Amino acid sequence: MAIKKKMCVNHPDRPAIGECVITARPICSECTTRYEGVNYSKEGLEILRRRRAAEARRSSGGERLAAALLALGSPLFLFLLYLFYLLSFEAVIDLLQLEWRDVFQGL
Ligand SMILES: [Zn+2]
C-alpha cells in the first residue's frame, strides 16, 4: 500500500513540508513562510496580517477613548482639586478664626 504524500496546494507536483497554521492547507517549502516559529501560507499570512491590523485598530480606538476621557476628565479633576483647595482653605480659616476667638475670649 503506497503512502499518499500530501502535495502542496499551489504546486501539485511538489510534496508539502507542512500545513499553514491558519488555512490548514498543505504547503511546500517555497509556499511556506516561517513567522514567529510557525508555518504560514501566503493566504494564511494575509489573514494574520488582517487580524493584526483589526486588533491594532481596536486597540487604537481604545486609546482614543482613553484620551477623550482624559481630556474630559482632567478639567473636572482640576475643578475638584480647586474645590478641595477652597474647602481646605476655608477649613483652615475656620480653624484660625476659632483659635483667634479663643485667644480673644481668653483676654
Ligand atoms: Zn507550493
Backbone and ligand atoms as CSV (ligand in chain L), in Angstrom:
chain,resi,resn,atom,element,x,y,z
A,1,MET,N,N,0.839,-1.196,0.000
A,1,MET,CA,C,0.000,0.000,0.000
A,1,MET,C,C,0.881,1.256,0.000
A,2,ALA,N,N,0.706,2.023,-0.990
A,2,ALA,CA,C,1.515,3.237,-1.139
A,2,ALA,C,C,0.991,4.337,-0.230
A,3,ILE,N,N,1.909,5.005,0.409
A,3,ILE,CA,C,1.518,6.122,1.267
A,3,ILE,C,C,1.316,7.344,0.383
A,4,LYS,N,N,0.124,7.852,0.456
A,4,LYS,CA,C,-0.166,9.026,-0.362
A,4,LYS,C,C,0.416,10.270,0.313
A,5,LYS,N,N,1.378,10.852,-0.320
A,5,LYS,CA,C,2.008,12.047,0.231
A,5,LYS,C,C,1.119,13.259,0.008
A,6,LYS,N,N,1.136,14.117,0.962
A,6,LYS,CA,C,0.386,15.366,0.789
A,6,LYS,C,C,1.164,16.258,-0.160
A,7,MET,N,N,0.458,16.813,-1.102
A,7,MET,CA,C,1.112,17.696,-2.054
A,7,MET,C,C,0.717,19.138,-1.771
A,8,CYS,N,N,1.566,20.052,-2.186
A,8,CYS,CA,C,1.311,21.482,-1.989
A,8,CYS,C,C,0.044,21.902,-2.737
A,9,VAL,N,N,-0.752,22.727,-2.109
A,9,VAL,CA,C,-1.998,23.170,-2.755
A,9,VAL,C,C,-1.705,24.046,-3.977
A,10,ASN,N,N,-0.579,24.744,-3.940
A,10,ASN,CA,C,-0.236,25.623,-5.058
A,10,ASN,C,C,0.612,24.909,-6.115
A,11,HIS,N,N,1.337,23.896,-5.689
A,11,HIS,CA,C,2.216,23.143,-6.588
A,11,HIS,C,C,1.906,21.655,-6.457
A,12,PRO,N,N,0.964,21.143,-7.231
A,12,PRO,CA,C,0.548,19.725,-7.100
A,12,PRO,C,C,1.683,18.739,-7.348
A,13,ASP,N,N,2.768,19.191,-7.972
A,13,ASP,CA,C,3.903,18.310,-8.242
A,13,ASP,C,C,4.910,18.284,-7.098
A,14,ARG,N,N,4.746,19.130,-6.134
A,14,ARG,CA,C,5.719,19.203,-5.037
A,14,ARG,C,C,5.127,18.667,-3.737
A,15,PRO,N,N,5.904,17.904,-3.004
A,15,PRO,CA,C,5.401,17.410,-1.709
A,15,PRO,C,C,5.296,18.546,-0.693
A,16,ALA,N,N,4.272,18.488,0.112
A,16,ALA,CA,C,4.098,19.503,1.158
A,16,ALA,C,C,5.049,19.212,2.300
A,17,ILE,N,N,5.633,20.259,2.861
A,17,ILE,CA,C,6.512,20.070,4.022
A,17,ILE,C,C,5.759,20.340,5.322
A,18,GLY,N,N,4.595,20.904,5.183
A,18,GLY,CA,C,3.812,21.179,6.390
A,18,GLY,C,C,2.478,21.800,6.033
A,19,GLU,N,N,1.789,22.237,7.055
A,19,GLU,CA,C,0.495,22.877,6.841
A,19,GLU,C,C,0.530,24.304,7.362
A,20,CYS,N,N,-0.208,25.157,6.703
A,20,CYS,CA,C,-0.359,26.530,7.192
A,20,CYS,C,C,-1.181,26.488,8.481
A,21,VAL,N,N,-0.747,27.203,9.515
A,21,VAL,CA,C,-1.476,27.167,10.793
A,21,VAL,C,C,-2.822,27.874,10.713
A,22,ILE,N,N,-2.985,28.724,9.731
A,22,ILE,CA,C,-4.243,29.453,9.574
A,22,ILE,C,C,-5.209,28.703,8.658
A,23,THR,N,N,-4.756,28.366,7.471
A,23,THR,CA,C,-5.648,27.745,6.499
A,23,THR,C,C,-5.648,26.226,6.586
A,24,ALA,N,N,-4.655,25.636,7.275
A,24,ALA,CA,C,-4.509,24.188,7.433
A,24,ALA,C,C,-4.304,23.481,6.099
A,25,ARG,N,N,-3.847,24.207,5.103
A,25,ARG,CA,C,-3.601,23.597,3.797
A,25,ARG,C,C,-2.153,23.121,3.721
A,26,PRO,N,N,-1.935,21.989,3.045
A,26,PRO,CA,C,-0.558,21.532,2.866
A,26,PRO,C,C,0.217,22.464,1.941
A,27,ILE,N,N,1.412,22.801,2.326
A,27,ILE,CA,C,2.229,23.723,1.531
A,27,ILE,C,C,3.665,23.228,1.418
A,28,CYS,N,N,4.285,23.548,0.289
A,28,CYS,CA,C,5.673,23.144,0.058
A,28,CYS,C,C,6.619,24.191,0.642
A,29,SER,N,N,7.903,23.899,0.588
A,29,SER,CA,C,8.884,24.813,1.186
A,29,SER,C,C,8.840,26.197,0.553
A,30,GLU,N,N,8.545,26.251,-0.734
A,30,GLU,CA,C,8.508,27.541,-1.409
A,30,GLU,C,C,7.311,28.377,-0.943
A,31,CYS,N,N,6.216,27.713,-0.641
A,31,CYS,CA,C,4.993,28.420,-0.242
A,31,CYS,C,C,4.949,28.704,1.255
A,32,THR,N,N,5.899,28.164,1.981
A,32,THR,CA,C,5.897,28.319,3.436
A,32,THR,C,C,6.652,29.585,3.856
A,33,THR,N,N,6.037,30.343,4.700
A,33,THR,CA,C,6.735,31.460,5.330
A,33,THR,C,C,6.752,31.165,6.820
A,34,ARG,N,N,7.962,31.037,7.356
A,34,ARG,CA,C,8.067,30.779,8.784
A,34,ARG,C,C,8.040,32.120,9.509
A,35,TYR,N,N,7.061,32.265,10.367
A,35,TYR,CA,C,6.899,33.531,11.074
A,35,TYR,C,C,6.531,33.235,12.517
A,36,GLU,N,N,7.261,33.798,13.449
A,36,GLU,CA,C,7.063,33.576,14.881
A,36,GLU,C,C,7.060,32.093,15.210
A,37,GLY,N,N,7.931,31.340,14.509
A,37,GLY,CA,C,8.115,29.928,14.815
A,37,GLY,C,C,7.105,28.974,14.227
A,38,VAL,N,N,6.135,29.482,13.467
A,38,VAL,CA,C,5.158,28.592,12.843
A,38,VAL,C,C,5.055,28.864,11.348
A,39,ASN,N,N,4.532,27.846,10.634
A,39,ASN,CA,C,4.443,27.936,9.176
A,39,ASN,C,C,3.145,28.586,8.714
A,40,TYR,N,N,3.301,29.491,7.795
A,40,TYR,CA,C,2.144,30.150,7.196
A,40,TYR,C,C,2.220,30.029,5.685
A,41,SER,N,N,1.063,29.899,5.066
A,41,SER,CA,C,0.999,30.020,3.616
A,41,SER,C,C,0.831,31.509,3.320
A,42,LYS,N,N,0.916,31.853,2.055
A,42,LYS,CA,C,0.746,33.258,1.682
A,42,LYS,C,C,-0.622,33.779,2.123
A,43,GLU,N,N,-1.642,32.935,1.906
A,43,GLU,CA,C,-3.016,33.315,2.292
A,43,GLU,C,C,-3.132,33.442,3.812
A,44,GLY,N,N,-2.504,32.486,4.495
A,44,GLY,CA,C,-2.536,32.491,5.958
A,44,GLY,C,C,-1.902,33.745,6.531
A,45,LEU,N,N,-0.761,34.134,5.939
A,45,LEU,CA,C,-0.078,35.354,6.388
A,45,LEU,C,C,-0.939,36.583,6.167
A,46,GLU,N,N,-1.631,36.578,5.022
A,46,GLU,CA,C,-2.515,37.712,4.701
A,46,GLU,C,C,-3.659,37.800,5.717
A,47,ILE,N,N,-4.220,36.626,6.065
A,47,ILE,CA,C,-5.289,36.586,7.068
A,47,ILE,C,C,-4.759,37.080,8.413
A,48,LEU,N,N,-3.548,36.601,8.769
A,48,LEU,CA,C,-2.913,37.028,10.022
A,48,LEU,C,C,-2.702,38.544,10.037
A,49,ARG,N,N,-2.212,39.044,8.887
A,49,ARG,CA,C,-1.932,40.480,8.785
A,49,ARG,C,C,-3.212,41.288,8.995
A,50,ARG,N,N,-4.320,40.790,8.378
A,50,ARG,CA,C,-5.598,41.497,8.536
A,50,ARG,C,C,-6.096,41.435,9.971
A,51,ARG,N,N,-5.925,40.246,10.599
A,51,ARG,CA,C,-6.341,40.121,12.006
A,51,ARG,C,C,-5.575,41.095,12.888
A,52,ARG,N,N,-4.247,41.135,12.639
A,52,ARG,CA,C,-3.391,42.031,13.441
A,52,ARG,C,C,-3.784,43.493,13.230
A,53,ALA,N,N,-4.099,43.829,11.961
A,53,ALA,CA,C,-4.490,45.207,11.652
A,53,ALA,C,C,-5.798,45.563,12.341
A,54,ALA,N,N,-6.724,44.582,12.354
A,54,ALA,CA,C,-8.020,44.805,13.010
A,54,ALA,C,C,-7.827,44.985,14.514
A,55,GLU,N,N,-6.922,44.151,15.084
A,55,GLU,CA,C,-6.609,44.281,16.514
A,55,GLU,C,C,-5.991,45.638,16.823
A,56,ALA,N,N,-5.091,46.067,15.925
A,56,ALA,CA,C,-4.423,47.358,16.113
A,56,ALA,C,C,-5.439,48.490,16.068
A,57,ARG,N,N,-6.410,48.358,15.139
A,57,ARG,CA,C,-7.449,49.391,15.047
A,57,ARG,C,C,-8.276,49.432,16.319
A,58,ARG,N,N,-8.628,48.213,16.797
A,58,ARG,CA,C,-9.409,48.152,18.032
A,58,ARG,C,C,-8.671,48.799,19.191
A,59,SER,N,N,-7.380,48.452,19.332
A,59,SER,CA,C,-6.639,48.986,20.478
A,59,SER,C,C,-6.410,50.491,20.343
A,60,SER,N,N,-6.214,50.967,19.101
A,60,SER,CA,C,-6.039,52.413,18.946
A,60,SER,C,C,-7.362,53.127,19.201
A,61,GLY,N,N,-8.470,52.455,18.913
A,61,GLY,CA,C,-9.785,53.009,19.242
A,61,GLY,C,C,-9.930,53.139,20.743
A,62,GLY,N,N,-9.433,52.155,21.459
A,62,GLY,CA,C,-9.455,52.188,22.913
A,62,GLY,C,C,-8.593,53.307,23.458
A,63,GLU,N,N,-7.450,53.525,22.807
A,63,GLU,CA,C,-6.572,54.623,23.225
A,63,GLU,C,C,-7.223,55.978,22.976
A,64,ARG,N,N,-7.940,56.064,21.835
A,64,ARG,CA,C,-8.639,57.322,21.533
A,64,ARG,C,C,-9.691,57.605,22.588
A,65,LEU,N,N,-10.411,56.533,22.988
A,65,LEU,CA,C,-11.449,56.671,24.017
A,65,LEU,C,C,-10.821,57.123,25.336
A,66,ALA,N,N,-9.682,56.507,25.680
A,66,ALA,CA,C,-8.984,56.871,26.908
A,66,ALA,C,C,-8.525,58.329,26.859
A,67,ALA,N,N,-8.034,58.753,25.699
A,67,ALA,CA,C,-7.583,60.135,25.539
A,67,ALA,C,C,-8.755,61.101,25.659
A,68,ALA,N,N,-9.914,60.709,25.087
A,68,ALA,CA,C,-11.109,61.548,25.172
A,68,ALA,C,C,-11.581,61.663,26.615
A,69,LEU,N,N,-11.568,60.526,27.312
A,69,LEU,CA,C,-11.967,60.532,28.715
A,69,LEU,C,C,-11.033,61.386,29.559
A,70,LEU,N,N,-9.741,61.299,29.241
A,70,LEU,CA,C,-8.738,62.074,29.951
A,70,LEU,C,C,-8.951,63.570,29.693
A,71,ALA,N,N,-9.242,63.896,28.424
A,71,ALA,CA,C,-9.468,65.290,28.052
A,71,ALA,C,C,-10.703,65.842,28.757
A,72,LEU,N,N,-11.733,64.987,28.887
A,72,LEU,CA,C,-12.942,65.404,29.598
A,72,LEU,C,C,-12.706,65.398,31.103
A,73,GLY,N,N,-11.965,64.404,31.553
A,73,GLY,CA,C,-11.772,64.184,32.977
A,73,GLY,C,C,-10.815,65.157,33.618
A,74,SER,N,N,-9.790,65.598,32.906
A,74,SER,CA,C,-8.777,66.434,33.558
A,74,SER,C,C,-9.297,67.817,33.980
A,75,PRO,N,N,-10.143,68.487,33.177
A,75,PRO,CA,C,-10.699,69.755,33.707
A,75,PRO,C,C,-11.564,69.509,34.938
A,76,LEU,N,N,-12.314,68.388,34.898
A,76,LEU,CA,C,-13.138,68.013,36.045
A,76,LEU,C,C,-12.253,67.748,37.260
A,77,PHE,N,N,-11.162,67.048,36.991
A,77,PHE,CA,C,-10.215,66.732,38.062
A,77,PHE,C,C,-9.611,68.013,38.629
A,78,LEU,N,N,-9.244,68.932,37.765
A,78,LEU,CA,C,-8.674,70.207,38.209
A,78,LEU,C,C,-9.693,71.005,39.011
A,79,PHE,N,N,-10.957,70.958,38.551
A,79,PHE,CA,C,-12.030,71.648,39.244
A,79,PHE,C,C,-12.219,71.073,40.648
A,80,LEU,N,N,-12.189,69.718,40.725
A,80,LEU,CA,C,-12.305,69.062,42.027
A,80,LEU,C,C,-11.141,69.426,42.937
A,81,LEU,N,N,-9.944,69.486,42.341
A,81,LEU,CA,C,-8.767,69.893,43.113
A,81,LEU,C,C,-8.953,71.307,43.649
A,82,TYR,N,N,-9.469,72.179,42.782
A,82,TYR,CA,C,-9.716,73.581,43.141
A,82,TYR,C,C,-10.727,73.658,44.287
A,83,LEU,N,N,-11.825,72.847,44.134
A,83,LEU,CA,C,-12.846,72.797,45.183
A,83,LEU,C,C,-12.248,72.322,46.500
A,84,PHE,N,N,-11.431,71.284,46.388
A,84,PHE,CA,C,-10.788,70.723,47.562
A,84,PHE,C,C,-9.887,71.768,48.205
A,85,TYR,N,N,-9.179,72.513,47.356
A,85,TYR,CA,C,-8.293,73.572,47.825
A,85,TYR,C,C,-9.093,74.641,48.564
A,86,LEU,N,N,-10.229,75.050,47.940
A,86,LEU,CA,C,-11.090,76.050,48.568
A,86,LEU,C,C,-11.619,75.565,49.909
A,87,LEU,N,N,-12.106,74.332,49.919
A,87,LEU,CA,C,-12.670,73.761,51.142
A,87,LEU,C,C,-11.633,73.669,52.242
A,88,SER,N,N,-10.424,73.201,51.849
A,88,SER,CA,C,-9.386,73.056,52.868
A,88,SER,C,C,-8.930,74.433,53.347
A,89,PHE,N,N,-8.911,75.401,52.445
A,89,PHE,CA,C,-8.552,76.771,52.793
A,89,PHE,C,C,-9.566,77.346,53.775
A,90,GLU,N,N,-10.859,77.063,53.448
A,90,GLU,CA,C,-11.936,77.502,54.321
A,90,GLU,C,C,-11.825,76.858,55.706
A,91,ALA,N,N,-11.481,75.577,55.677
A,91,ALA,CA,C,-11.330,74.843,56.935
A,91,ALA,C,C,-10.203,75.448,57.772
A,92,VAL,N,N,-9.147,75.841,57.120
A,92,VAL,CA,C,-8.010,76.455,57.813
A,92,VAL,C,C,-8.429,77.797,58.414
A,93,ILE,N,N,-9.185,78.586,57.614
A,93,ILE,CA,C,-9.690,79.871,58.092
A,93,ILE,C,C,-10.576,79.665,59.323
A,94,ASP,N,N,-11.502,78.662,59.178
A,94,ASP,CA,C,-12.380,78.343,60.302
A,94,ASP,C,C,-11.573,78.009,61.544
A,95,LEU,N,N,-10.594,77.197,61.330
A,95,LEU,CA,C,-9.735,76.772,62.429
A,95,LEU,C,C,-9.044,77.979,63.062
A,96,LEU,N,N,-8.528,78.831,62.191
A,96,LEU,CA,C,-7.830,80.023,62.669
A,96,LEU,C,C,-8.785,80.949,63.412
A,97,GLN,N,N,-10.019,81.136,62.812
A,97,GLN,CA,C,-10.997,82.016,63.453
A,97,GLN,C,C,-11.361,81.502,64.838
A,98,LEU,N,N,-11.551,80.164,64.875
A,98,LEU,CA,C,-11.869,79.541,66.148
A,98,LEU,C,C,-10.747,79.807,67.146
A,99,GLU,N,N,-9.536,79.668,66.684
A,99,GLU,CA,C,-8.391,79.880,67.569
A,99,GLU,C,C,-8.278,81.344,67.988
A,100,TRP,N,N,-8.521,82.238,66.997
A,100,TRP,CA,C,-8.455,83.667,67.327
A,100,TRP,C,C,-9.523,84.046,68.343
A,101,ARG,N,N,-10.749,83.466,68.123
A,101,ARG,CA,C,-11.840,83.750,69.045
A,101,ARG,C,C,-11.453,83.286,70.452
A,102,ASP,N,N,-10.891,82.104,70.476
A,102,ASP,CA,C,-10.451,81.560,71.767
A,102,ASP,C,C,-9.422,82.462,72.417
A,103,VAL,N,N,-8.535,82.988,71.518
A,103,VAL,CA,C,-7.491,83.882,72.018
A,103,VAL,C,C,-8.118,85.132,72.628
A,104,PHE,N,N,-9.117,85.725,71.891
A,104,PHE,CA,C,-9.757,86.957,72.379
A,104,PHE,C,C,-10.599,86.711,73.609
A,105,GLN,N,N,-11.272,85.531,73.610
A,105,GLN,CA,C,-12.087,85.201,74.783
A,105,GLN,C,C,-11.219,85.050,76.021
A,106,GLY,N,N,-10.016,84.602,75.755
A,106,GLY,CA,C,-9.084,84.370,76.853
A,106,GLY,C,C,-8.621,85.673,77.468
A,107,LEU,N,N,-8.685,86.768,76.663
A,107,LEU,CA,C,-8.174,88.026,77.149
A,107,LEU,C,C,-9.142,88.704,78.126
L,1,ZN,ZN,ZN,3.970,25.321,-3.094
